Amino acid sequence: MQGATFRIEPGERVLLLGASGAGKSTLLHGLAGVLGGADEGESHGTLLIDGADPVAVRGRAGLVLQDPDSQVILARVGDDVAFGCENLGVPRDEIWRRVREALDATGLDVDLQHPTARLSGGQKQRLALAGVTAMRPGLLLLDEPTANLDPAGVIEVRDAVDRVVARTGATLVVVEHRVDVWLPVVDRVIVLGRDGVVADGPPERVLAASGADLAREGVWIPGHAPRVPQPGGAVPGETLLRATDLAVGRVRGSAVRTGIDLGIPAGVVTAVTGPNGVGKSTLGLTLAGLLPPIRGEVAASGSLAGGAGPAPIRWTSKQLLTRIGTVFQDPEHQLLGKTVREELEIGPRALGLGPGDIADRVDDLLDRLRLRRLEKANPYTLSGGEKRRLTVAAALATRPRVLILDEPTFGQDARTWAELATMLAGLAAAGSAVVAITHDEALIDALGASRIALAGVPA
């Protein structure tokens, strides 16, 4: 992003929109004073909070990120909320008064001693919001705070933000792709493009005047849903993976879900759904051969396993590469290359492919997932949506027969969302088994996915 000029007045509530990669998250990090110095990138012009460089007034702005787990610092709720205040040198008695006020404002009704590890995704996001609120920032910055939450968690967090801003009078700037969620609580929309601000004003005026144009640029606009080719009556094929009396967990002997019986067929998309915290991601990692079952078994069909044996957890890394590809919920947990192109070359090179075949696969994926202009960039410098597309592309580079994706569409603008959905539909139509762990009902509908719902209280 370059050439952006705007002024946000105290107390305004701003929804910051733009296509994936337009610079929205970068702007928020700049306002929070955590963007880095001149040795970490380039900048032009000025960015000021109350007339000062954001770095000089850290604490004046509070930043809440999209991944709830990445913001939990301490083991108990009260200590976690107090952490920021302690770093600001707030007196002890004042800290605990602020902690209780912040928990009340965000609606997180749990004991101060409650383990943070036992909070749901929506509760963890409200915990992060409480920690920022306790610091009393004048500017509240939210970077896609509901991206990985179930529908109930989305409303919980949005309403908590509304209460906090109403109580404190803080200025709000929120980045989200999904406009309809935040329209009830904002009074201004700023739309960023690569060359600066392309629209700015009251939500109803911006959407009425520029809604169609913004939708074509990839901004999620109510009433302008992206088009995805409808599935042509896909018929499930061979069951490639089967779980029998399966119990899953990330700690040996401690199951978060038990009694799972399911099959993953070729030729269709299977959606795993359910509230945050019921074990969806853990199930996905177990099906992918990356976590051992606590009890029961995951067995691959003979055609998928080949000579590797029936249990994916016993396969070598190389055996997994062409059989089961996995895309983690957090893209940064699987980035290895120094550049985007190198990242895409890792899997094919591990398979022993020649330079020509590797180049062909990588070039195709760079174009299909709109990563060509970024091929020389360090993966960690990409936006969240771009990192997600890169990890999907890296999984596809080895052409696995089963692809398991955890929240594949988070961080995507409408255009890249439609391209990802179309690609997943094409993979299933070509005979692959696609498993999407997702809260994205629009994706499930667009793909005509079958559904495995994990509901109720986990084990």
C-alpha positions as CSV (number, residue, x, y, z in Angstrom):
1,M,0.0,0.0,0.0
2,Q,1.2,3.5,-0.7
3,G,-0.2,7.0,-1.0
4,A,-2.9,6.6,1.7
5,T,-4.1,9.8,3.3
6,F,-6.8,9.9,6.0
7,R,-7.5,11.3,9.5
8,I,-9.5,9.4,12.2
9,E,-11.0,11.5,14.9
10,P,-11.2,10.5,18.6
11,G,-14.1,8.2,19.2
12,E,-14.8,7.1,15.7
13,R,-15.5,3.5,14.9
14,V,-13.9,2.6,11.6
15,L,-14.1,-0.6,9.5
16,L,-11.0,-0.9,7.3
17,L,-11.6,-2.9,4.1
18,G,-9.6,-3.9,1.1
19,A,-8.5,-6.8,-1.0
20,S,-6.2,-9.5,0.4
21,G,-2.7,-8.0,0.5
22,A,-3.8,-4.3,0.3
23,G,-1.9,-3.5,3.5
24,K,-4.6,-3.5,6.1
25,S,-2.8,-5.6,8.7
26,T,0.5,-3.7,8.0
27,L,-1.3,-0.4,8.7
28,L,-2.7,-1.7,12.0
29,H,0.8,-2.9,13.1
30,G,2.2,0.5,12.2
31,L,-0.5,2.2,14.4
32,A,0.4,-0.1,17.2
33,G,4.1,0.8,17.0
34,V,5.2,-2.8,16.3
35,L,5.9,-2.7,12.6
36,G,9.7,-2.7,12.9
37,G,12.4,-0.2,12.0
38,A,13.9,0.9,8.7
39,D,16.0,-2.3,8.5
40,E,12.7,-4.4,8.4
41,G,11.0,-2.7,5.5
42,E,10.4,0.6,3.7
43,S,8.0,3.4,4.6
44,H,7.1,6.8,3.3
45,G,5.1,9.7,4.7
46,T,4.0,10.0,8.3
47,L,1.8,7.9,10.6
48,L,0.9,9.6,13.9
49,I,-1.2,9.0,17.0
50,D,-2.1,12.2,18.9
51,G,0.6,13.9,16.8
52,A,3.3,11.4,17.9
53,D,5.1,8.5,16.3
54,P,3.3,5.3,17.5
55,V,6.6,3.8,18.7
56,A,7.0,6.7,21.1
57,V,3.5,6.2,22.6
58,R,3.3,2.4,22.8
59,G,0.4,1.5,25.1
60,R,-1.7,4.3,23.6
61,A,-2.9,1.8,21.0
62,G,-4.0,-1.8,21.8
63,L,-3.8,-4.5,19.1
64,V,-5.9,-7.7,19.1
65,L,-4.9,-10.3,16.4
66,Q,-7.0,-13.0,14.6
67,D,-5.5,-16.1,16.2
68,P,-6.9,-16.5,19.8
69,D,-4.2,-19.0,20.8
70,S,-1.3,-16.8,19.8
71,Q,-2.3,-14.2,22.3
72,V,-2.6,-16.3,25.4
73,I,0.5,-15.7,27.5
74,L,-0.2,-17.0,31.1
75,A,-1.9,-20.0,32.6
76,R,-4.6,-18.3,34.5
77,V,-7.2,-15.8,33.3
78,G,-6.5,-13.0,35.8
79,D,-2.7,-13.2,35.3
80,D,-3.1,-13.1,31.6
81,V,-5.4,-10.0,31.7
82,A,-3.0,-8.3,34.1
83,F,0.1,-8.9,32.0
84,G,-0.1,-5.8,29.9
85,C,-0.7,-3.5,32.8
86,E,2.3,-5.0,34.7
87,N,4.5,-4.1,31.7
88,L,3.2,-0.6,31.8
89,G,4.1,-0.2,35.5
90,V,0.5,0.2,36.7
91,P,0.3,0.0,40.5
92,R,-0.7,-3.5,41.8
93,D,-4.0,-2.5,43.4
94,E,-5.0,-0.5,40.3
95,I,-4.1,-3.5,38.1
96,W,-6.6,-5.9,39.7
97,R,-9.3,-3.3,39.7
98,R,-8.7,-2.9,36.0
99,V,-8.6,-6.6,35.4
100,R,-12.1,-7.1,37.0
101,E,-13.5,-4.1,35.0
102,A,-12.1,-5.5,31.8
103,L,-13.5,-9.0,32.3
104,D,-16.9,-7.4,33.1
105,A,-16.8,-5.2,30.0
106,T,-15.9,-8.0,27.7
107,G,-18.5,-10.4,29.2
108,L,-15.9,-13.0,30.1
109,D,-17.6,-14.4,33.2
110,V,-15.0,-16.8,34.6
111,D,-13.0,-16.9,37.8
112,L,-9.6,-15.2,37.9
113,Q,-8.0,-18.5,38.6
114,H,-9.7,-20.2,35.6
115,P,-7.1,-22.0,33.3
116,T,-6.7,-20.2,30.0
117,A,-6.2,-23.6,28.3
118,R,-9.8,-24.5,29.1
119,L,-11.3,-21.5,27.3
120,S,-13.1,-21.8,24.0
121,G,-11.9,-19.9,21.0
122,G,-14.5,-17.1,21.5
123,Q,-13.5,-16.9,25.2
124,K,-9.8,-16.7,24.3
125,Q,-10.5,-13.8,21.9
126,R,-12.5,-12.0,24.6
127,L,-9.6,-12.7,27.0
128,A,-7.2,-11.0,24.5
129,L,-9.7,-8.1,24.3
130,A,-9.8,-7.9,28.1
131,G,-6.0,-7.7,28.3
132,V,-5.9,-4.9,25.9
133,T,-8.9,-3.1,27.5
134,A,-7.2,-3.2,31.0
135,M,-4.3,-1.2,29.5
136,R,-6.8,1.6,28.8
137,P,-5.7,2.3,25.2
138,G,-7.2,5.3,23.5
139,L,-7.1,3.4,20.2
140,L,-8.4,-0.2,19.8
141,L,-7.1,-2.0,16.8
142,L,-8.6,-5.4,15.8
143,D,-7.1,-7.5,13.0
144,E,-9.7,-10.0,11.8
145,P,-10.6,-10.9,15.4
146,T,-13.3,-13.3,14.4
147,A,-11.6,-15.1,11.5
148,N,-11.3,-18.5,13.3
149,L,-14.4,-18.5,15.4
150,D,-17.7,-20.3,15.1
151,P,-20.8,-18.2,14.4
152,A,-21.7,-17.9,18.1
153,G,-18.1,-16.8,19.0
154,V,-18.2,-14.2,16.2
155,I,-21.2,-12.5,17.7
156,E,-19.7,-12.8,21.3
157,V,-16.6,-11.0,20.3
158,R,-18.3,-8.3,18.2
159,D,-20.7,-7.5,21.0
160,A,-17.9,-7.5,23.5
161,V,-16.0,-5.0,21.4
162,D,-19.2,-2.8,21.2
163,R,-19.5,-2.8,25.0
164,V,-15.8,-2.0,25.5
165,V,-15.9,0.9,23.1
166,A,-19.2,2.3,24.5
167,R,-17.8,2.2,28.1
168,T,-14.3,3.6,27.4
169,G,-14.9,6.0,24.5
170,A,-11.9,4.5,22.7
171,T,-11.4,4.9,19.0
172,L,-12.0,1.7,17.1
173,V,-10.3,0.5,13.9
174,V,-11.2,-3.1,12.8
175,V,-10.0,-5.0,9.8
176,E,-12.4,-7.7,8.6
177,H,-13.3,-9.2,5.2
178,R,-16.8,-10.0,6.3
179,V,-18.5,-6.6,6.3
180,D,-22.0,-7.6,7.5
181,V,-20.7,-8.7,10.9
182,W,-19.4,-5.3,11.8
183,L,-21.8,-2.9,10.1
184,P,-24.0,-2.6,13.2
185,V,-21.2,-1.3,15.4
186,V,-19.2,1.1,13.0
187,D,-19.9,4.6,11.8
188,R,-17.2,4.9,9.0
189,V,-15.7,2.7,6.3
190,I,-12.3,3.2,4.8
191,V,-11.3,1.1,1.8
192,L,-7.6,0.6,1.0
193,G,-6.2,-0.2,-2.4
194,R,-2.6,-0.6,-3.5
195,D,-2.4,3.1,-4.3
196,G,-4.1,4.4,-1.2
197,V,-7.6,5.1,-0.1
198,V,-10.2,4.2,-2.7
199,A,-13.4,4.9,-0.7
200,D,-14.1,6.6,2.7
201,G,-17.3,7.7,4.4
202,P,-20.4,6.4,6.3
203,P,-21.0,2.7,5.6
204,E,-24.3,3.1,3.8
205,R,-22.9,5.8,1.5
206,V,-19.7,3.9,0.6
207,L,-21.6,0.6,0.0
208,A,-24.3,2.2,-2.1
209,A,-21.9,4.2,-4.3
210,S,-19.0,1.8,-4.6
211,G,-20.4,-1.6,-3.5
212,A,-20.3,-3.3,-6.9
213,D,-16.8,-1.9,-7.8
214,L,-15.5,-3.0,-4.4
215,A,-16.9,-6.5,-4.8
216,R,-15.2,-6.8,-8.1
217,E,-11.9,-6.0,-6.3
218,G,-12.5,-8.8,-3.8
219,V,-14.0,-6.9,-0.9
220,W,-16.8,-8.8,0.8
221,I,-19.9,-6.7,0.2
222,P,-23.4,-7.7,1.4
223,G,-25.5,-8.7,-1.6
224,H,-22.5,-9.3,-3.9
225,A,-21.6,-12.9,-3.1
226,P,-18.7,-14.4,-5.1
227,R,-19.6,-16.9,-7.8
228,V,-18.3,-20.5,-7.6
229,P,-19.0,-23.2,-10.2
230,Q,-21.7,-25.4,-8.7
231,P,-20.7,-29.0,-8.1
232,G,-22.2,-31.4,-10.7
233,G,-23.8,-33.9,-8.4
234,A,-20.5,-35.5,-7.1
235,V,-20.8,-39.1,-6.1
236,P,-18.6,-40.4,-3.3
237,G,-16.0,-42.9,-4.4
238,E,-13.8,-45.3,-2.5
239,T,-13.4,-44.6,1.2
240,L,-9.7,-43.7,1.5
241,L,-9.6,-43.1,5.3
242,R,-11.7,-44.7,8.0
243,A,-11.8,-44.0,11.7
244,T,-13.2,-46.6,14.1
245,D,-14.1,-46.0,17.7
246,L,-11.5,-43.2,17.5
247,A,-10.5,-41.0,20.5
248,V,-8.3,-38.0,19.8
249,G,-6.2,-35.7,21.9
250,R,-2.9,-33.7,21.8
251,V,-1.6,-35.1,25.1
252,R,-1.2,-38.9,25.4
253,G,-3.9,-40.4,27.5
254,S,-6.0,-37.3,27.5
255,A,-8.8,-37.4,24.9
256,V,-10.7,-34.3,23.8
257,R,-13.1,-36.4,21.7
258,T,-14.1,-40.1,21.8
259,G,-16.3,-42.6,20.0
260,I,-15.6,-41.2,16.5
261,D,-16.6,-43.4,13.5
262,L,-16.4,-41.9,10.1
263,G,-15.2,-42.5,6.5
264,I,-13.5,-40.0,4.2
265,P,-14.5,-40.8,0.6
266,A,-12.7,-39.8,-2.7
267,G,-14.5,-37.6,-5.1
268,V,-16.2,-35.2,-2.7
269,V,-15.5,-32.5,-0.1
270,T,-16.2,-33.4,3.5
271,A,-16.7,-30.5,5.9
272,V,-15.9,-31.0,9.6
273,T,-17.9,-28.5,11.6
274,G,-18.8,-27.6,15.2
275,P,-18.1,-25.0,18.0
276,N,-14.7,-23.9,18.9
277,G,-13.0,-26.3,21.3
278,V,-14.8,-29.6,20.4
279,G,-11.7,-31.2,18.8
280,K,-12.1,-30.5,15.1
281,S,-8.4,-29.5,14.5
282,T,-7.2,-32.4,16.7
283,L,-9.3,-34.8,14.6
284,G,-7.9,-33.4,11.4
285,L,-4.3,-33.9,12.6
286,T,-5.1,-37.5,13.7
287,L,-6.7,-38.3,10.3
288,A,-3.6,-36.8,8.6
289,G,-1.2,-39.2,10.4
290,L,0.4,-36.4,12.4
291,L,-1.1,-37.2,15.9
292,P,-1.4,-40.8,17.2
293,P,-4.9,-41.9,18.2
294,I,-5.6,-42.0,21.9
295,R,-7.8,-45.1,21.3
296,G,-9.3,-46.8,18.3
297,E,-7.7,-46.5,14.9
298,V,-7.4,-44.5,11.6
299,A,-6.9,-46.9,8.7
300,A,-6.1,-46.1,5.1
301,S,-7.5,-48.1,2.2
302,G,-5.2,-50.4,0.3
303,S,-5.1,-48.1,-2.7
304,L,-4.1,-45.1,-0.6
305,A,-1.6,-46.9,1.6
306,G,0.1,-48.9,-1.2
307,G,3.0,-50.6,0.5
308,A,3.1,-48.2,3.4
309,G,0.8,-50.1,5.7
310,P,-2.7,-49.2,6.9
311,A,-1.9,-46.8,9.7
312,P,-1.0,-43.3,8.5
313,I,0.7,-42.4,11.9
314,R,3.3,-45.0,11.1
315,W,4.1,-43.6,7.6
316,T,7.4,-41.8,7.0
317,S,7.3,-38.1,5.9
318,K,8.0,-39.1,2.3
319,Q,5.2,-41.6,2.4
320,L,2.8,-39.0,3.6
321,L,3.7,-36.5,0.9
322,T,1.9,-38.1,-1.9
323,R,-0.9,-39.6,0.2
324,I,-2.1,-37.1,2.7
325,G,-1.5,-33.3,2.5
326,T,-2.3,-31.1,5.5
327,V,-2.8,-27.4,5.8
328,F,-2.6,-26.2,9.4
329,Q,-4.9,-23.6,11.0
330,D,-1.9,-21.3,11.6
331,P,0.1,-20.9,8.3
332,E,3.3,-19.9,10.1
333,H,3.5,-23.3,11.7
334,Q,4.5,-24.9,8.4
335,L,6.6,-22.3,6.6
336,L,10.1,-23.5,5.8
337,G,11.4,-21.8,2.7
338,K,13.3,-18.5,2.4
339,T,11.1,-17.4,-0.5
340,V,7.6,-18.3,-1.7
341,R,9.1,-20.2,-4.7
342,E,11.4,-22.2,-2.4
343,E,8.5,-23.0,-0.1
344,L,6.6,-24.5,-3.1
345,E,9.7,-26.5,-4.2
346,I,10.3,-28.3,-0.9
347,G,7.7,-31.0,-1.3
348,P,8.4,-31.9,-4.9
349,R,12.2,-31.9,-4.2
350,A,11.7,-34.3,-1.3
351,L,9.9,-36.6,-3.8
352,G,13.0,-36.6,-6.0
353,L,11.4,-34.8,-8.9
354,G,13.7,-33.3,-11.6
355,P,14.2,-29.5,-12.0
356,G,11.9,-29.3,-15.0
357,D,9.0,-31.1,-13.2
358,I,9.4,-29.0,-10.1
359,A,9.4,-25.8,-12.1
360,D,6.2,-26.8,-13.9
361,R,4.4,-27.6,-10.7
362,V,5.5,-24.5,-8.9
363,D,4.8,-22.1,-11.9
364,D,1.3,-23.5,-12.2
365,L,0.5,-23.0,-8.5
366,L,2.0,-19.5,-8.4
367,D,-0.4,-18.5,-11.2
368,R,-3.5,-20.4,-9.9
369,L,-3.3,-18.9,-6.4
370,R,-2.2,-15.4,-7.4
371,L,1.2,-15.7,-5.8
372,R,3.3,-14.9,-8.9
373,R,4.2,-11.4,-7.9
374,L,5.4,-12.7,-4.5
375,E,7.6,-15.6,-5.6
376,K,10.8,-13.9,-4.4
377,A,9.3,-12.6,-1.1
378,N,10.0,-14.1,2.3
379,P,6.9,-16.1,3.3
380,Y,6.8,-14.4,6.7
381,T,6.3,-11.0,5.1
382,L,3.1,-12.0,3.4
383,S,-0.4,-11.1,4.6
384,G,-2.4,-13.6,6.6
385,G,-4.5,-14.4,3.5
386,E,-1.4,-14.7,1.3
387,K,0.2,-17.1,3.8
388,R,-2.9,-19.2,3.8
389,R,-2.9,-19.5,-0.1
390,L,0.8,-20.3,0.1
391,T,0.3,-23.2,2.5
392,V,-2.5,-24.6,0.4
393,A,-0.3,-24.4,-2.7
394,A,2.6,-26.1,-0.9
395,A,0.3,-29.0,0.1
396,L,-1.0,-29.3,-3.5
397,A,2.6,-29.3,-4.9
398,T,3.0,-33.0,-3.9
399,R,-0.4,-33.9,-5.4
400,P,-1.7,-35.9,-2.4
401,R,-4.8,-38.1,-2.8
402,V,-6.2,-36.8,0.5
403,L,-6.1,-33.1,1.4
404,I,-7.0,-32.0,4.9
405,L,-7.3,-28.2,5.4
406,D,-8.0,-26.4,8.7
407,E,-9.9,-23.2,8.1
408,P,-8.8,-23.0,4.4
409,T,-10.6,-19.7,3.6
410,F,-9.6,-17.5,6.6
411,G,-8.1,-14.2,5.6
412,Q,-9.3,-14.4,2.0
413,D,-11.0,-11.6,0.1
414,A,-14.0,-12.6,-1.9
415,R,-12.0,-13.1,-5.1
416,T,-9.4,-15.4,-3.6
417,W,-12.1,-17.2,-1.6
418,A,-13.9,-18.0,-4.8
419,E,-10.6,-19.2,-6.4
420,L,-9.8,-21.4,-3.5
421,A,-13.3,-22.9,-3.4
422,T,-13.2,-23.5,-7.2
423,M,-9.8,-25.3,-6.8
424,L,-11.1,-27.5,-4.0
425,A,-14.1,-28.4,-6.0
426,G,-11.9,-29.3,-8.9
427,L,-9.7,-31.5,-6.7
428,A,-12.7,-33.5,-5.5
429,A,-14.0,-33.8,-9.1
430,A,-10.7,-35.2,-10.2
431,G,-11.0,-38.0,-7.6
432,S,-9.2,-36.6,-4.5
433,A,-10.7,-36.7,-1.0
434,V,-10.9,-33.1,0.4
435,V,-11.5,-32.5,4.1
436,A,-12.2,-28.9,5.2
437,I,-12.4,-28.1,8.9
438,T,-14.3,-24.9,8.8
439,H,-16.9,-22.5,10.2
440,D,-17.5,-21.1,6.7
441,E,-21.1,-22.0,5.9
442,A,-20.8,-20.2,2.5
443,L,-17.9,-22.5,1.6
444,I,-19.8,-25.7,2.6
445,D,-22.8,-24.6,0.5
446,A,-20.7,-23.6,-2.5
447,L,-18.9,-27.0,-2.5
448,G,-22.0,-29.1,-1.8
449,A,-19.9,-30.6,1.0
450,S,-21.1,-33.5,3.1
451,R,-20.9,-32.6,6.8
452,I,-19.4,-34.3,9.9
453,A,-20.7,-32.2,12.8
454,L,-18.9,-32.4,16.1
455,A,-21.4,-31.0,18.5
456,G,-22.0,-30.8,22.3
457,V,-19.5,-31.1,25.0
458,P,-16.2,-32.9,24.1
459,A,-14.9,-35.8,26.1
